[in-house]
């Protein structure tokens, strides 16, 4: 109620329907459990315009609200004593809800407690209660219904209560000696009610306590003048007495609101003596004050106060261009500096291909670090480790600052992917440091990395996001008069507000024009014409320099000046004169970053570029690229490639292709695969501009494969599929069968050792295109052999496993006929990936691995890594844990050497599986965290993989089980029903109680009824978990059908791909036999499981075997002793469910 009316259920805001329906609920809430008559409700809803059907309409609204608010037992925050929160009672209705679920009730109680604590001088309690109460306020009472007369009286009461609570907070802050925070809060209080003596009095006291007596008296003078001018009143006697006390510097003020006898006050700053000596100060350059941002500054002051106290905070300032995000950040920076803090500005250039880490280089240098050292990618590190090492170095630099630090990242929407990823990491990792990070971002479509950064910041409880609003008409008038050289009338200000939409940049630009020029503009050309007239006032030579600078970039720093001089042909002195003239006219301003200039606003740069003829702009790009040809600085090749791309078609396409290739290779070396993909795409586009006689299909296909592989390395699985679909379509339309084979070969390896088709995803038209391309061609007979394996992988989840097998057999026959090792390698890789993690073919998988590794083909090094990765699952399934570890180490070494981040991330999951097997749960959790963070930045089954891994580790540890796990539903993001079914089964083994047992029986019934499908990578793990589920919930009726399916695999370890572990199958079958009361078979199978665990270091499995052996032992002292020892060992291993089960046997 404290803001727009909302009902929140869990994390969901319920849709309460149209305004009249919302008004019914609001009126019932305001009554606080009292009956509201039908007549009163009709008056609230319709006022004086009551229709004949009002009663029926009211009943419909009540019925709708009941349906919206109704929920299952325990699910609704609205329900208290009855299922229907809206209860009919003559002569109307009342709302039966728990008072603690209504923010107004909680707020009122908090305000009352804060006031009582003030009376008792319990200042810590005052502060805690006031802050808790004020945190509930989102706006005015029932803000969306505030036009109704029935709301106004309550709204005024709540507003006064809120102001009183805020005043009590200020008093408490003063009592506790937290004067800077008190100053911030009292500014909010004054903004709410500028005519109140109370707010003025507290502001004067806070200023005096801060040692700013002169400002305290000036505050009184301004307040008295305002009362007299606008209301014809004088300040009250209490305020006048305070003025006198400040003038005589009364000692009792130093401890206020403590009593005069209080002696526990810390040393306070001595107030400045109020000087009456008039001085003359020479006027310097006047800065236009910030207008209309009091509310935003107050919110910024709150987060700054927390950061100053040691709570790291983030502040996002968003809005359209020109709204004043950077100007507001400058004002906040001033507050930081005034508080003795350090401010660092980081700019994100508006360039299409900024070199990786560019903004982070600025940050590192500003923090006193060596950017080359800090951002250097370790040559022997895998991609995950390399990225995190750089992240952690930057985090350490931030943490090492001794005092308050504010880092302002301007225009973060243009941050490169590497820098945005680093900021997202810091947003989640940096804690407990006196650091405030402020980012400004335009309202625009954001890159996935920047969107992820903002999402991470939003999850921080103490972070804030301010959508910087347009100025009000009154603020427009104030700003215009500050900027204009002549007075702007009220009528002119109103017209200006209408034309500019309250955009401060546009207001300022208009106001700088003479009145006659302001009057004649038409919308929407007005703003553009204003910018044109600003530029027209400059010497043409200056404009020419600015246009060249705009083409080079948005910053004219020390590195850009020599480039600008060579591109314009000017000597440095002349160039400096032109830049100074532009700075005098505020077209460029001193940059926050570095020692150069930047455009006063991005719109000015955009206008300079937009008014330049396209051909001239391309010539400038070509000239700049020529100047950069010998640039060996960091990012030089990337900048040259950027200008060559922009200069097309005035430059040779072959030169563009070479430059883009170099830029792509540099980006790849820095693990910036997204940026590399952009350069490969540019190279491909430029290649298509070559004359037909100079183009070769093989060369173009090589660029296409590089592009697809860059997308794959970046984890853009869906983008790879879309691109493959496009390139396959082109190849089929133009009859280029060999191209179709090369593209299919790239698709085959797009997801490392996992199928390119993610669980639960629809391949769409791609399967159809692959089927068309799989027809053998006379001019390229081997191409079909390369397409068929990719097609087989696309059928890996098909219910009929024979389809994929037949496709692979056809492919192998064609490959053998072609006698081409590259083609045969595609077939073998297709077999490995189609059956990746499938237990029925584990022996065959290892034979395929040996065969593939014996081939001498062009991609043997990369394919060896894929082979080792798939072999980890096969070896682990065959209970060869040592072999799985050998393949893992080989795969890790190869993935790091060849910079294959997707495969390295998959192997990271497998490292966690092996850590779980030996009982190193902490190490497994660390691997999970790293792998999940990497996969979060990709399209690689991220949600489903993470869920399976987390559920597997949770089951090994024995919980704790999050109560919200039952809300897990199948979706494409979670890997479809198959992956979610496995996760739910694993978690159900931890759940207890009648409902959990009923859910387990339903799950088992569905799963047993669905038998008959071919095995996929989750099948054996799921069956093993189902067996444990039946045993855990004592459901013997499912034992026999599960034993039929599990018996062939009793010598295996059930792994779930590379992400999950279900343990030895024989342990599951042993428990099923015990459930059937067949102790002899149970003892045989548990002995088999124990043997596997003992020879491979499977500590958790060994503990579970000991538990089952205890359960099979007759009760008595011997069993009790074994159980006590087991409970102790399981507790040391961190397996809580084994501990509980063992103790139950004592």
N, C-alpha and C positions, 0 to 999 in steps of 0.2 A: 504493500500500500504506500510505502514511502518512495514514491516515484510513480511511473505508469503501473496500473494494476497488473500484477503477475501472480500466477500460481505455478510453483515449481515442484515437479514430482521427480525425485532423484536428480538427474541433471537435465531434465526435459522441461521446457517452458510450455505449459498447456495453452492451446488456442481456445480462448474464452468466448469467441464469437463476436458479433457486432456490438457497437457501443451501448445500445439500449440493454442488451443482455448483460454486458459487463457492469452496467449501472446497477442492475438488480443485485448482483453479487457484492458490489461495493457497499451498497446501502445496508445489506445484511451484516457485512463485516464491521461497518462503523457502529452498528448497534451492539456489538460485543456480546452476543448470546441472547439479547433481549428480542422479544417478538416485534416484528415490524408489520404494521397492518397493511392489508391489500391496498387501501386508499393511499397510504403513504408511499408505497412502492409505485403505484400508478402515477402519483404526483412526481416522484423522482424520475421516472422513465419518460413521461410525456409532458410534464409541466401543465401549461394552460391549454395545450392542443391535444386533448384526450379524445381518441377515436371511440366509436361505439363498441369496437371489439377489444377494448383495452384489457378486460379481465381474461379473455381467452388468450390474448397475446402474452400477458404476464404468465399465465400457466405454461405456455409454450416455452418461454424463456427459462422458467424454473425447471421444467422437464429437461431442457437441453443442458442446463448447468449441472443437474444431477447426473446426467449421463457422462458429462465431461469429468466431473469430480469423482465419480464412482470408480472403485478399483478393488482388486482382490484383497483378501485379508493381509494386513501388514504392508500393503504396497502404497497406500495413499497417505500423504502427510496431512490430508484434510480430515480423515476419519478419526473419530475418537470413541464415543460410546455407541454409535449407531453406524450402520453401513451407509445410510443416506445422510450426508452432512446437512442438507437443507430439509428442515422438518416443518411440516404443516401444523400450525396450532392457531386456533381462533384468537384474534381476527386476521391472522396473516401467516407469516413464516419466521423462523429463526434459524440461525446457522450454528450447528453443534460441532465445534472444532476445538482442538487443544489450543489453549491460549499461547503456548510456547511456539506454535507454528505460525503465528501472525506477527509480522515484523513490527506493526504499530504497538501491539501490546508489550512486546519485549523491549522496544525502544522507550516507551513510557516508563516502564519499571526501571530501566537503566538510568533514565534521567532523574527519577525520584531518588534512587540510591546515590547517584552522584551528588545531588543537592544535600542529602542527609550527611554524606561524608564531608562536604564542605563545612557544614555546621560543626562537625566533630573534629575538623582539621586533620582528617586522615587523608593526606594528599596523594599518596600512592594509589589508594583505593579510588579517590576522585578521578584520577587520570585514567585508570583502568576501566572504570564504569563509563566515563564519558566517551572514551575512544571506542569501546564496544558498542555503545548506543549510536554514536555518529556513523560508525561503519555500516550501519543498516540503511542509512539514508541514501537513496539514489536520485532524489529530486523532491519536488513538492508533493504533498499528499494527493494521491490519485491524480497525478499530473495529466493523464490523458482524459480525465473527466472533470477537470477543474473549472470548465465553463458553467457547470451546473450550480445554481444558487444553493442547492442543498449541501454542497461540498465546502463552500467558502468559509463558513464559521469554523468547522473542524480544521480546515487547512490553515487558517490564521492561528488557531490554537497550537497546532503541531509546529508551525513555523516559529512561534514564540518559544515553544518548549525546546526546539532545536537550537535556537540562538542562545537560550539560557544555558543549555548543556555545553555549547561551544565556549561560552563565557566561563563556565566552571572549569573547563579544560585549560583555558588560558591561566586562570587563577592557580590551578594545580601546578602547571608548568613553572610559573613564577615562584611558587612556594618551594619547588624542588630545584630551583636554580637553573632550569633549562630555558634560558632567556632567548636564544636564537629561535628555538621552536615556538616559543610564546609569541615572538614577533610575527612569525609566519601565520600562526593560527589567528592572531588578532586582526591581521589584514583580511582574512576571510570573514571575520565577524563584522568588521567595518563595511565590507562590501555588501553584506546582507542588509544592514540597516544603518546607512550613513548618518542618519539624524539622531541616533540614540546616544545619550550621554554615556551609557554603560560602556559601549565599545570604544568611544573616545577616551574615557577614563583608563580603561585597561591598556590601550595603546600608549598613552602617555606614561603609565607606570612601567610598561615593558621597555620603552625607549629610555626612560630614566635609568632603569636597572641595567640597561646595556651600555650606560655611560654616554648617552646621547641626549643630554638635557636640553640642548638648544632645539633639537628636532621635536622633543616632547612639547615644548612651549609653542613651537610653530604649529604642531598638530592642534593644540587648543585654539590658537588664533584662527586657523582655517575653519574649524568646527563652529566657532562662535560666529564668524562671518557668514557661513552657509546658513546657519539657523536664522540669522537676522535677515539675509537677502531673500530667502525662499519661504520662511514661515513666520517671520516677524517675532521670533522668540529669542530668549537669552539662555545660555547654559545654566544648569541647575546649581544650587549652592554647593553640592558635594564636588562638582567639577571645578567650580571657582576656587574652592578651598584647596584642591589638589594643585591648581596652578600656583597658588601662593606658597604651598609647601615645597614645590620644585624650585621656585625662585629663591627660597631661603635654604634650599638643600637640606630639608628636614631629615634627621638621621633615621626616623622610623620608616622612611620609604625604602631604605636599603634592604630590609628583611621582609617587606610586605609580600604576601598577606599574613606572614607570621606575626605573632603578637610582639609588641615592643620589647618584652622581657626575654624573648627567645635569643639564645646565645649560640645556637648551633649552625649559624649561617657560615658558608664558606666565603672566602675573600671575594668581594665583588669589585668590578671595575669602578674606579673613582669617576663620578660624573664630571663632564667637562664644565668648567665655569662658564656661565653665560656671558658672553662678551657683548658689550654695547658699542664697541669701537667700529666705526664704519671703515671699510677698506674698499679699495678699487682694484678689481681683478681684470686683467686684460682678457678680452674674449678670445677663445680659441675656436677651432672649427666646431660648428654646432651639429650634434647628432640628433636626428629626428627621434623623439621619444617613442617607446612602444605604446601603441594605443589599443585599447579594447581587449587586453589579454590578462586582466586581473584574475579571473577564475582559473585560467590555465597556469598562471604563475603560482597561484596558491597550491594547486595540485602538485606542481613541480617542486615547490618548497617542501611539501610533505615528504616526498621520496628523497629529496636532497638531505633532509634532516635525518632520515633513517640511514642513508648512506654514510653521512658524517659520523653516525654513531656506530658504524661497523657492519651494517646490513647492505650487502651489495644489491644494487637496484638497476633496473632497465626502464627507460622511458622512450616510448615510440611516439613521434610526432608525425601525423599523416595528414594529407590534404592535397588539393590540386596545385598546379604550378602557380606561384605568386601569392599564395595564401598567407605566407609568413612563417613557414616552418623553421627556416634557417634563422630568421630574425628572432623568433622566440627562443631558439637554441642559444643564440648569442646572449640574450638577456639572462637565461639560466646560467650560462658560462660566467656572466658577471657576478651572479650570486655565489657561485663556487669560488671565484677569485676573492670576493669580499670575505668569504669564510676562511681564507688562507689556503685554499686548495689549488691544485694544478689543473689546467685545461689543455687537452690535446684534441686537435681537429684532424679528422681523416676524411678525405674526399674520394668519392667514387666517380671516375670519369665517365662521361656519356659517350662511350666508344663501343663500336660493335664487337671488337675483339681485344679487350684489355688483357695484357699479359697476366698469367696466374699470379695471385697474391699481391697485386698492385696496392690496394688499400692497406693490406697488412704490412707491406714494406714501410709505408708512411708511419704506421703505428709503432713498429719496432724501432725505427730511427728516433721517433719522438720520445720513446721510453729509454733511450740511451743504449739500445742494443745494436749489434751489427746485423743488418738485414740479411746479408748473404749467408752468415753463419746460422742465424736463427731459422731461416726459411730453406736451408739446404736440405734436400732429400737424401737421407743416408743411403749410400750405394748398396749396402748389404741388407736393407730392411724390406720386408714385404709391404705392399701398399697400405694395408690397414695400420701397421706399426708406424710406417713413415708418416702417414697423415696425422696419427695421434701424437707422434713425437713433436711435430711442428706445432700442433694445437697446444700441447702441454708446455712447450717453451714459451709460447705467447702468453698462456695463462700464468706461468711463473713470473714473467716480466710484469704483468699487471699486479700480481700479488706482492711483488717486491717493492712497490712504491711506498714510501714511508708515511705519507699523509693522505689527505683526501684527494682523489683523482676523478676528473670527469673526462670521459672519452666521447667525443661527438663524431658520429659517422654520418656524414651528410650525403643525401641522395643514395641511400643503400639499395634502391631498386636497380641501380646500375652495377652493383658489386659483382665481380666475377664469381664463378661457382666455388672456387677454392676458398676465397675470402668469406663468402656467405656461409659455407660449411663450417669454417673456423669460428665465426661469430656465433653460429647456432650451438656449437660445442661449448664455447665459453658461457653462453647463456644458461646452459644446463649444469655446468661444472663449477663456475666461480661462485664461491660462497664466503661470507664472513670477512670480506675485504672492504675497505673504505673506498669503493669504486662505484661511480654512477656512469652508466653507459647510455648515451642518448643517440637514437637513430632517427633520421628524418627520411620519410618515404613518400613518394608521390602516389596519388590514387591512380593506379594503372594495373594492367595485367602483370603479375609478378612472375619471375622465374620460380621453378619448384624449390630451389635452394633458398631464395629470399622468403618465399611463403613459409618454408619450414622454419626459418629463423624467427619470423614473426609468431608462428605457432608456438615455438619453444618459449619465447619471451612471454606470450600470453598465459602459458601454464604456470609461470612464476607468481606466487600468491601476492608478493609485494610489488610486482612490476605494474606499470601503468601504460595505457595507450590513449593518447589524446588526439582526437580527430579535430584538427584546428579549424574553427568555424569561420564563416565570413563575418566581416564587421557589420555592426548595426548601423542604421542611418546616422545616429548621433556620433558614433565612432568615426564614420566616414567624414563627417563634417569636421571633427577634431583633427583628424590626420591631414585632411586637405588644407586646413588653415595652418598647420605646422609646416607644410611643404611649400605652399604657394607663396609667391612674393606679394600678392595682394589678397585682400580679404575675400574669402569665398562665402557668398551669401547662403542663407538657409535654403532658398530655392535651388541654387546651383548645387549645393551639397546633396539635396534630395535627388536631383537629376543624375548627379555623379554616382550616387549609391545605386540607382536603378541601372545605369549603364554598365557599371563595373561589377555588379553582383556582390559588392562588399569585398572584392579582392584587393588587399592592401597594395600590391605591386601596381595594379592597374590604376588604383586611386592616386598613388604617388606620381605615376607617369603622366596622368591627365593634369594633376594639380601643378606640375612644373611648367605646363604650357601657358602662354598668355590667355587671358579670358576670351579673346576673340577666336582663338584657335580651338579652345575647348568647346565652343558652342556648336560647331557645325558637323560633327561626326555622326555617321550612321552606324548602327549595330548590324552585323557583327564585325565590320571592317574597322571599327573604331580603335580597338587596341592595336591592331597591326599598323594603322596609320599613325598612331601616337609613337610607336617605336621607330617608324620610318622618319618622322619629323625629328626625333632625337638624334638619329644618325645623320640626317641631312644637315644638321647644324655643325658637323665636323668638316674639317678639310678633307677633300676627296682622297688625298694621299694617306690620311689617317684611316679612313674607311677601308681603303685597299689593304692596309696592314692588318686591320681587324678581321677582314674577311679571310686573309691567309691564316691568321691565328685561329679563327673559328674552324677552318678546315683541318688544321693540325690537331686541335683538341680544345678542351675547355679550361685548361690551365696554361698560363704563360709563365713558366718557372725558369730557373737558371738553365736547365737542360734544353728548354724549348727556344730560348732566345737565339743561340747560334743557328739553330735550324730555321727559325723565322727570318733571320738576317739573310741566310743563303737563299731561302726560297723567294724573298722579296728583292734581293739584290741590293739591299741597303747596308751602309756601314752601321756599326753598333751605336754610334752617337746619334745619328739621324733616327734610327729605330727607337732609341730610348726617348727622344723628343716626341715622336708620334705616340708612343705609349703613354707618356706623361700627359699629353693633351687629352687622350681618351680617358685617362684617370680623372683629370680635372672635371670632365663632364659626367663622371660616374657611370661611364659605359663599362669600364673595368674597375675593379677595386682590389685592394691588397688582399691576397689570398690568405685564408685561415691556415692553409697547408703550405709549408715551404716559405720561400722568400720572394715570390713573384706575384703576378696578378692573376685574377680570375674574372670572368664576366660577372657583372653585377647581378645578373639573373640569367638562367638558362634560356629564357625566352628571347633575350637580346641576341645570344649566339644563334638560336634557331632562326631568328629573323634575318640575321646577316647571311646565313646559308640559303634561306629561302629566296632572298632577293638577288642571289647571284645566278646568272645564266648557267644552265646545267653543263654546257660545254666548257665554260670557263672553270667551273668547279672541278670537272674531271681533269682539265689541264693542270690545275694546281695540285691535285692528288698525284698526278704523274710526276710533276716537278719535285714534290716532297719525297716521293719514293726514290727518285734519282739521287737526291741529297742523302737519303738514308742508306744508300747502297753500301757505304763503307762504315756504317754505324755498328760498332762492336759492343755498345752498352747493353745492359740488361734490358731485354724487351725490344731491342732494335729490329731484329728480323721480323718480329710479330708486327710492329708498327709499319714496317715497309710493306709487308704482305697486305695489311689493312688498306693502305693507300693505293696499292696496285689493284686490288679488287675494286675499290671505288673508282679508279681511273678507267676501267673498261668502258668501251672497247678501244680506247686510245693507246693502249699498250699491248705488246705482244702476248697472246694467250699463253704461249709456252713459258714466258717469264713469270706470269701469274701462277701457273701450275707449280713451277720450281719453288717460288717464294712460299706458296701455301703449304707445300710439302715440308719445307724447313720449319715453318711455324707449327705445323701439326706434330712433327717429330719432337720439337722442343717441348710442346705441351704434354705429349705422351711421357717424356722423360721426367716431367714434374708431376706425374699422376693426375693430370687435368684432362681426363678423357673427353669430357663434354666439350671443352674448348677445342681439343684435337679433332673431334668429329665435325665441328663447325668449319675448321680449315680444310678437312678432306672434302667436305661438301663444296666449299668454294673452289677447290682444285678441280673437282669433277665438273662444276659449272663452267669453269674457264676452259677445260679440256674440250668441252662440247663446242666452243667457239673456234677451235682450230679448223683449218680447211679440211674437207673430207679426205683429201689425199694424204694428209698428215696424221690422220687418226687411225688407230688400230684397236680392234675389239679387245685384244689381250691387255693393252695398256689401260684402256678404260675400265675393263673388268677388275684390274688390279686396284685402281683407285676406288671402285665401288666396294670391293672386299675390305680395303683399309677403312672406309667409312663405316661399314657394317661392324667391323671388329672394334672400332673406336666406340660405337654405340654400345656394343656388347660389354666392353671393358667398363664403360660408365654405368652398366646395369640397366640400360634403357631397353629392356626386353620387348616391351610393346612397340616402341619405336622401331626396333630391328624388324619385328614382324610386319609392321606397316611398310617399311622400306623394302623388305624382301618381296612383299606382295606387289609393290609398284614396279620394282626392277624385273621381277619374273613376268609380270604382265607385258612390260616393254619388250623383253626378250622373245616372248611367244608371239607378239604382234609382228615383230620384225624378223622372225624365223632364225634367231641366233641361239641355237641349241646349246652351244658350248658355254655361252654366257649364262643360260639357265642353270647349267651344271655347276658353274663356279659360284653363283649366288646361292644355290641350294647347299653347297659345301660350307659356305659361310654361315648359313642359317643353322646347319647341323651343330656347329660349335658355338652358337650364340650364347648359350647359357652354361658354358663350361662343361662339367660332367653331369649336369641335370638336363632333362628334356626341355626343348625349347617351348613346348606347350605346357603351361603351368596348370596345376590341378584346378578344376572348376572353371577354366577359361574356355571360351568358344573360339576355335581357330578361324571361323568365318570363311571367307572366300579363299584363304591361303591353301587349304587342303585341295580345293578344286583346281587351283592353278598348278599345284604340285602334281596332281594326277594327270593334267594335260601335258606337263613337261616330262612326265615319266615315260612317255611313248618314245621308243628308240628312233633316232634320226639317222638318215643315211650318211649325212656329212659329218655327224659327230656321234657315233654310236655309243661312246662311253658316257655321254652326258646323262643318259637315263640312269646309268649305274650310280651317278652322283646324286641324282634327284631322289631315287627310291629310298635310300637310308633316311633322308630328311622326312619323307612321307611316312616311313615306318614309325619314326619318333612321334609324328603327329597322330598316330593311332595307338600309342602306348597305353592309353587309358580306355581303349575300346573294350567292351565286354567280351568280344571274341578275340582271344590272343592269336588265333591263327592268321588274322589279316596281316599283322605286322610281320609275323614269321615268314609268310609267303612273299611279302614285298622284299624282305632282306635276302631270301633265297634267290629271287629273281635278280636282285642287284649283284649278288656274288657271282652268278653265272655270267652276267654281262661283264663284270670286272675281270674275271679270269680270261674271257675272250679278248678283252682289250689289252691285257698284259701290261697294264700301267700301274705301277705301285701307288701313285697318288689316288687313283680311283679305288683300288683295293683297300687303301687306308680309310677312305670315306666309308666303305661298307663296314669295315671292322669297328670304326668309331660309331657308326650307326647302331651296330649290334650292342656295343657297350652302353650307349646312352638309352636306347630303347628299353634295355633290361637293367638299367642302373638301379641297384638295390633290390632286385627281384630274387628272392631266395631260391626259387626252383631252378635257377640257372647260375648259381654261384660258381660251381666247378667250371662250367663252360666259360663264364666271364673271365676267370683267371687264364684259361687257355687262349682266349681272344687277346688278352693283354700281352701274353708272351708272343703271340703271332704278330700283333701290331708293332711291338717293340723291335721285332726282328726285321721289319721292312726298312728299306732305305728310301724314304720318300721326302718330299720338299717340306712337309710340315711335321716331321718326325719329332722334333723337340717339343713343340706344343702338344702334339698328340700323346707323347709320353706322359705329360702332366695329367691330361685327361684320363689316360689309362690308369695311372697310379691312384688318382682320385676315386675312380669307380672301383678299383681293386680294394680300397680300404673297406668298403661295405661288404664285398664278397668274402674277403679274408675274415672279417669280424663275424660274419654270419656263419662261417665254417669253423668258428671257435678258435681260429688262428690269430689270437690277439697280437702276438709278436709280429706276425706277417702283416697285419693291419697297420701296426706302428711303423714297420719298415716302409711300406707303401706311402704312409702319411708323410714321413720325413723326406722321401724322394719327391713326392708331389710338392711339398712346401718349398724345397730347394729349387725345383724347376719353376714354380710359379713366381718366386721372387726374382730369379735370374732373368726370366723372360718378361717380367712385369705383366702378369696375368691376374689382375685384382679379383675378377669374378671367381676364378678357381681358388684363389687364396682365401677368399671369404668362405667358400664352401668347405675347404679344408679346416678352416677355423671352427666350424660347427663340429667336424669330426674330432678335432682335438678335445672338444668339450665332452663328446661321447666317451672317448677313452679315459678322460679324467673322471667321469662318472663311474666308469667300470671299476677303476681302482679305488674309488671312494674319496677322491680329492674334489669335494663339492665346491669349495671356494674357488679353485682354479677353473672348474667348469663354469661357474657363474661369471668369472672374469671373461672367459672366452665368449660366453653368451652375450655379454654386454657389448663387447667389441663387434662381434658378428652382427648383432641386431642393429647397432648404430650404422654400420656400413650398409647393411641391407635396407635400412630405412631410407637411404639415399638412392635406392635403385628400384627396379620393378621386378625383383627376383623373389617371388613368392614370399615377400617380406613378412606379412602378417602371419600366414599359415606356418612358415618355418619357425618363426619366433614362438608361436603358441605351442607347437609340438615340443620344441626344445625346453620351454619353460615348464610345461606340464610334466615332461619326463624327469627333469631335475626335482620338481616339487614332489613327485611320487617317490623318488629315491630318498629324499629327506624326510618325507612323511608330513608335509605341510609347511606352514599353515595355509589353509584353503580360504581364498577370498570369498566372502559371501556372495559377491556379484558374479561368480563364475557361471551360474545357471543362466545368465542373460546372453551367453555366447551363442551366436546363431551363424548358420552357414551363409556365406556370401562369396562373391568372387575374390574379395580382398582377403578372406580368411582361408582360401584354398578350397572352397566348396564343401559339400556335405561330407566327402570322404575324410578330409583332414580334420574337420571339426568333430566328426564322429570319433576319431582316434583320441583327440584331446579330451572330449567329454568322458570317454571310457576311462582314460587314465585318471582323471580327477574324481570320477565316481568311486574309484577304489579307495579314495581317502575319505569320502563322505560316509556319515553314519546316520542311523535313525530309520524309522519306518518309511519316510518319503524317499530317502536315498535308496532303500532296498527295493521299493516299487519302481523307481527310475531305473535301477540296475536290471531288474527283471524285464522291463520294457525294452531296454537297450539290447539285452542278450536275445530277446525274442526276435527283434528286428534283424539283428546281425545273423543269427542262425538261419532264419528264413531266407536270407539273401545269399546263401552259399551257391556255388556253381560258377561264379565268375572267375576269370583268369587272375593270376597273381600280379600285383603291382608292388611298388616299393614299400607300401604301408601294410600289406596284407598280413604277413607273418607277425609283425609287431602288434597289429591290432588283435589278431586271434589270441596271441599270448596275453595281452592285457585283458581280453574278454575272459580268458580262463581264470586269471587272478580276480577279476570282478566277481565271477560266479563263486569262487572260494571265499572271498572276503565277505560276501553277503549271504553265504550258506544257501546257494540255489542249486541243489544237486541235479535237478531235472535237465540242466544244460550241460552236464559233464560229458555224457556219451557223445553227443554230436560234436563237441569241441575236441574230444580226444581223437575222433576219426580224422579231423583235419590237422591236428598237431602231431600225431604219432610219427609221420614220416620225417619229422624235423627234430626229433628228440636230441640229436647230437649237435644242434645248432644254438647260436646265440641270436635272439630276435633283436635286430636293430631296425630303426625306422628311418630309412635313408641315411643321411649323414647328420640328422638332427636329434634323433631320439633313441632311447634304449629301453627295451622291455625285459632283458635278461635271458638266461638260458631257458629254452623251451622245455627242457626236462624238469625244471623247477615248477613250471606251470602245470605240466602233466602230473607231476607228483602230487600237487595240491588237489587236482581234479580226482585222482585216485583216492586220496584221503577223504575227499568229499563223498565219494561213493563207498567209503569204509573198506576199501581194498588196501590194507596196510602193507601188504607184501609188495604190490606194484609201486605203491607210493615210496617205500623205502628204496627200491631199485632205482627209481627215477631221481630221487633226491641225492642218491650216491653219485649218479652220473653228473648232476649239476654241481655237486661239491667238487668232483674231480676237475671239471672245467674251471671252476673258480680258483682252486688251489694251484693249478699249474699256470695260471695267467694273472694272478694277483687281484682277483675280483673280490675285494673285501666286502662290499655290500651284499653280493650274492652269497658269499660264505655265511654271513650273519643270517640271511633269510633261510639258508639251508639248515643252520643250527636251530632256528626257530621252529621249522617244520619237524625236525627230528625230535625236539622237545615235545611238540604237540602229539607226535606219534608214540611217545613214551608214556607208560602207565603212570598216573599220579603217585607221588610219594616223595620222600626226602631227597632222593637222588635227582628227580626231575626238578624239584624246587632249587637245588643247588646249581644245576645247569642253567636254569632260567635266570637266577640272580646274576650269575657271571655273564650271561648273554646280555641282560639288560644293561649292565655296566659297560660292556664292550660296545653295544649299540649306541649308548649315550655318548661315548667318546667319539664314535664315528659320525654323530649327528643324524641318526635315523630314528626319529621320534615314534613312528608307528611300530617299529620293531621293539622299541623300549616298552611301549604300552602293552603290546601283546605278550612280551616275555614276563612282565610283572604280573599279568593276569594269570600266569601259570604257576606262580609261587604259592 
